[in-house]
């Protein structure tokens, strides 16, 4: 398995964020240039920090250089955007699963609302029956 090179990752990050120098990248990330130099020298990167600036960047491309730099491409004939990743089918699967989770959460909320509505009408009917039997 090929290991990543922090220098290559940082160069691709500069490209993705449209910055020219390590100093500009360090300033954008909110770190010192010396920290960035240490990442290069030690072949290590603070990925959680880097990923927080890469919302629309293909992480596979950022780390390995494979695929397209951007995840966002416009749909033909539409102003909406969608995520695409031809190199990694797991991204599409994760997006589909996230959408399904959203649908399931909405269905759960709907069922809970229906339960609360039927529970309150049941309670009012029970009270009326209790009061009527007195």
VENJONOR-V728711 format. One record per backbone hydrogen bond with DSSP energy under -1.0 kcal/mol. CO is the residue of the C=O (numbers start at 1). NH is the residue of the N-H. Records with the same first field share a line. If there is no record, write none. Layout:
CO->NH + NH
This chain:
5->9
6->10
7->11
8->12
9->13
10->14
11->15
12->16
13->17
14->19
21->25
22->26
23->27
24->28
25->29
26->30 + 31
32->36
33->37
34->38
35->39
36->40
37->41
38->42
39->44
45->47
46->50
47->51
48->52
50->53
51->54
54->57
56->71
58->62
59->63
60->64
61->65
69->58
71->84
73->82
75->78
80->75
82->73
88->91
89->93
90->94
91->95
92->96
93->97
94->98
95->99
96->100
97->101
98->102
99->103
100->104
101->105
102->106
103->107
104->108
105->109
106->110
107->111
108->112
109->113
110->114
111->115
112->116
113->117
114->118
115->119
116->120
117->121
118->122
119->123
120->124
121->125
122->126
123->127
124->128
125->129
126->130
127->131
128->132
129->133
